[in-house]
Amino acid sequence: MPEEDETPECSSPVSGEYIVEVLDLQPGQVLPYCFECLEGGQLDFSISASLPIDVVVCTYDQYAMWEDLDFEETALTAIEAREGIRSASTSIRIPTKDEYAVVLMNMGDDPVQIMVFARPVDPPVSEGR
């Protein structure tokens, strides 16, 4: 599994903003993107990779517990998980206000160039509020 210094902490929560970046995901690297999401909103993300990677969406608390257990595969409760993908786009409905993590993992032997687009979308504001 990844060396401790290879796995960054979640960046500070992003609310109402988005992330677009291209980077190399090193072999064994686990890279979390964290977002503060509101109940009734959604989390949109798209990923494109030069080689297959694994992607997991979970709450930040689930991610932190999983990290404490040294990324033990069976210890994670994911909202969505995809293995061995090169391209994916999805939108996840947010059931409760919380901090959520989109986690990218390179379990291969070579660096993988990835493009990430991720953003939380707040729920619509009703007229009566």
N, C-alpha and C positions, 0 to 999 in steps of 0.2 A: 504494500500500500504506500501512499505518498509519504515522503519525509515531512516532518512537521513544518519546516520552513518553506516547503513547496505549496502548502495549502493556505491561501490568504484568508483572513477573517472576512466576514461579510462586510461590504462597504456600508457606510451609514445608509439607513433606509431612504429610499427615493419615493417621493409622493408627488404625483402629477407631472413627473418628468419621465424621460425615456433614456435608454442606453442604446447606442449604436457604436459598435467597435469591431475591428478586425485584429486578431492576435493569434499567436501560436500557443496552443495548449500542449505542454510538455508531457512525455510519457509518465503515467502515474499521477498526473496532476488532477486535483479536484478544485473547481473554480465556482464559488457561489456568487450569485447576484441576488441582492435582497431588496424587497420593496414593501413599503407600508401600504396596505390595501384596505379599502373601505367595504363594509358589508354591502352586497348587491352590485358591486362593481365587477370588473374583470381584469385579468392579467393576460395580456397579449404577448406572445413571443414567437420569433422566427430564428432559426439557426441553420447555417449552411457550413459544412465542414469538408475539408479535402479528403479525409479518411473517416471511417465510422467512429462515433463517440456515443456515450450514454448520457441521457438527460433525465433529471428528476425534478419534479415540482413538489414542494412540501412547505409546511410552516417553518419559520426560523427555529422555533423550539424543537421541532423534529430533527432539523438539520444539526443543531447544537448537540442534541443527545447522540445522534449518529456519529458526529465527529468525536465526541467523548469516548465512544465505543470503537474507535479506530476504524470507522467506515465499514463495520461488520454488515454485510449485505442484508442479512435477515432482520436487522435491528431498525430498519427504516420503514415508516409508514408514509407512503407517497400518495399525493393527490393524483399524480400522473407520472409514469416512468416509461421511458423508451430506451431500448438497447440497440446499439449498433446502427445508429442512423447517420446519414450524411446530410439530410435536409428535413426540416420539420417546421410547421407553423401551426399554432393552436391558440385558442382563447379559452381561459378557464374562468368560470363564474366563481366569485368570492362569497362563500357562505357566511363568514363572520369577519369582522374587522380584526386584522392581525398583520404581522410581518410575515411575508412569504419569501421563499428562496427558490430560484431556478438554478439548479446545480449541474454543471457540465463536467464530465469525467472522461479522461483519455486513458483507457486501460490497455492501449496498444503499446508497441515498442518504438514508435516514431512520433516526432512532433506533428501536430495537426493544426493547419491553419483554419480558423473559424471566423465566421461573421455572425454577430449577435445583434438582434433588435429585440428589445424588451421594454414594455411600458405598462404601468397600471392605469386603468381607466376608471375614474370615479363613477358611481351610480348617477343616473339622471336626478336632477333636483326637481321635486314636485312643486307645482304652483302654490300650494298652500303653505309652504315653509317660509 
